[in-house]
Structure formats: C-alpha cells, structure tokens
Amino acid sequence: MKKLDLLITGVGGQGVVLASDIIGDTALAEGYDVKKTDTLGMAQRGGSVISNLRIAPRVWSPLITEGEADVLFAFEKLEAARWSYYLKPGGIAIVNNHALPPLAVSLGKASYPPDKDVMNILKQRTDRIYFIDGTRMARELGNLRTVNILMLGCLSRFMPLKLETWKEIIARYLPEKLRAINMTAFDMGRKEVKDGHLG
C-alpha cells in the first residue's frame, strides 16, 4: 500500500473516533506510518464528528486535502453527503444507511434529504458507493453498539491489512464480555462487501 487517505465521519455517539483509532492501530501494527486528527465540534450533542486518517510508509501531515480522500467512511448518510467533496474522483464511499437528523430538522427548520438526493450527491464524486444497512444488521444481532465494528468489517475489505491483525486490535479496545458479539459483527460486515482491496 503506497498511501491511503480516509475521511471518517458521523455524529457524536456513533464511535467515529474509536473506529479511527482501531484503523490507525491496525495499520501501525503492520508497519505503516499513521497520522490522524479528530474534529469533534458539538459531538456530545449529536453534532458532526470528522476524523482525518492518513496511512503510508511515511506520512508528514494528518490533514487530507479536499478532493484527495481515497475513502469516505460514513456512519450516517447525511454526513456522507455533507463531506463528499473530500472524496477523490473515483474513490470509495462506504456509508451506513442510517439517518440521525440534525437539530434543524427536529425543529422543523430544515428537511432531511431523501436517499436519492444523498446518492446523487455521492455520484458526483464516484460510482463506487456501498450503502450498508449496518444499523439494521446490528439491531438484528442484538446490540446496536456493534454497528461501528460491523462497518469496520466492510472497510477491511478495501485495506491490505491482515484479518488477524484487525481482530487482535479490535480485541484490545473491547472488554472481554463484548468481544464475541463484536467479532461476529465484524465478520458480518466483511461478508457484506465481496469485492475491493486498495493498495
């Protein structure tokens, strides 16, 4: 892998920072240089959370230039549309098909866009779009909090990092009682995406 720039986004409480930490530590464990920076904003109140994560043999800056992200990894679909301009043409968008309307929508001051509008925005950047029903799958698994690990399973299909390294790092971040269900979620995510691999 020469270089991989990931823009990870979602809203507060979705585990964006945890996901970026796991990705970064997995890459570090395989000998890559990693730089990251997180922007939390009003995360504790359900606002946007953005993580810039850059992986390469040598990385000098943690910030991704607009239009240069190889992957847009979004835990919420409006956030995917909002930050789509960071995705390079032909890049990969992996999006949790889940809506968490912002406060303006809840107050009736704005409307949440339909899926076709979100898709059209993403299609201005790329045709490589993966809408994943991650929240539904996590609910069916019996624990909604596994959704970020499930989504990491999807992402792992596009990264040349060993499966055992992913699972080793994920296990480090989770209490023992939650490891089994999260490993199941990770495997479910991997099965959702059959093609791919970057590097």
N, C-alpha and C positions, 0 to 999 in steps of 0.2 A: 504494500500500500504506500503510494507516494505521498498522498495528502487526503485528508477527509475533513471537511468543514461541516459541522452540524449546527443548525439553529433549532433549539428545543423550546417549545412554548406551550403555555396552558394558562390556567388561572390558579390562584392561591388555594392550597389544599390538595392539589392533584398529584403532588410528588414529582414535580418537574426537576427540582434541584437534586433530589435523591436519584432520579434516573440519570441525570448528567454526571453525578458523582460515580455511579456504578459504571457507566460507559467509560469515563476517564480512567478509572482504576483498572478496568479490564484491559484497556489499551496500554496503560503503563506496565501492567504485569507481563505483557508480551513484547516489551522493549521499545515502545514508541514514546516520543515526547508528546506531552499533552499540555495545552493551556486552555483555561476556561474562565469565564466571568459570568456572574449571575446578576440580573436586574430584577429586583423583587417588587418595586413600586408599592402599590397598595395590596400586596399579596395576601396579607392577613384578612383582608376584607373582600376577597374574591376577585381582585384585580389581576392584570396581566403579570405573568412571570416569564422571563426570557433568559435562556442560557446560551451563550456562545461557547462552543466546544470545538477546538481545533486539534487534530491528530496528524502527526507526520514524523519522519525520522528526526526532524528538528523543527521546532515551532518558535517563532520570535515574538508573536503578538497574539493575545487571546481574542481580539476583535475580528469578526467576519465583515468583509466589505459587502455592501448592498449588491445583490445580483451575483454573489460568489458562493453561496451555500450549496454544497453538494446534496445535502438532505435537509428538508424541513420536516421536523418530527413534532407533531402537534397532538396534545391531549384533549383539545377542544376545537371544534371545526371553525367557529368564528375567528378564533385566534390564528388558525391556519391561514384563513383568508387575509387577516389583518397584516400578517408578517410575510406574505407570499412574495413580496418584492425582493426579499433577501435571497430567494432561491435562484440559482443559475438556470439559464435556459436548458431544458432537458434534464434537470435534476430530478430528485425523487422526493415526493411528498407522501409521508405516512401519517394518516390522520385518524384519530379516534372519532368515530361518528357519534359524537355526543355534544349536546347543547347545554351550556350554562350561561343563560342570558345575563348580560351586564345590567347594572343598576338602572341605566337609562331605559332599558326595555321593560324592566319590572315596574318602573314609574310611569310607563306609557308614553315616554318622550321619544322613543325610537322603536323600530320593529326589528325582530331577529330575521335575517335573510333566509329564504328557503334554500334547500340543499342545492338546487340547480344554479343559484347565484354563486354560492360558495364554490361549486365545481367550476363554473365559468371563470371565476377569478383565478383559480389554480391553473386552469387550462391555458391561460395567457402566458404561463411560465413553462408548463411541461405537460406531457401526456402520461407521464409515469406517476400516476396518483393511486394510492392504496387507501381506500376508506375501510377502516376496520371497526366492526361492531364490538369494540373492546369492553365498553361498559356493560352491554348486554351479556357478553360472554362471562365477564367477572361475576355478574349477578347470578347467572346460572351455575357458576362454580361454587357460589355460596359465600363469597367475600368480595364486596365491591372494591376494597382497598388493594386488591391484587391487580387492578387494571394497569398500573404503570409497569409492573413486571411483565404482564401479558404483552403490552405494547413493546417492551424491550425485546421480547421474543421475536416479534415481527421485524424490528430493526436489525436484530442479529443476523438475519438472512442476507443483509447487504454489507456486512462487515467481515473482512477476512481474519476474524479472531476465533480462537478455538472454543468449541462448545463447553469443554470442561473448565476453561478459564472464566467464561461468563458465569457458570454456575458456582464456581468457587468464590468469586467476588460477590455475587448476589447473596450467598450464604453468610458472608461476613457482615452484611448490613442488616440481616434479619434475625430476630430472636428465634431460638430453636423451634418453638411451638408454631411459628408461621412459615417455616422453610418448606415443608412438604407441599402445602397448598400453592405457595408462590412458584415452586418449581413446576408444578402442574400447569399453572397459568403461563409460565414462560414457554413451556413445550406447546401449549395450545396456540400461543402467538406465532411460534415458528411454523406451525402447520398451516396457518392462515396465508402465508406467503410462500409460494412454491419456487419462484424464480429469484433472480437477483445476484448479488455479490458485487461489491465495489472493490477496487484496488488493483 
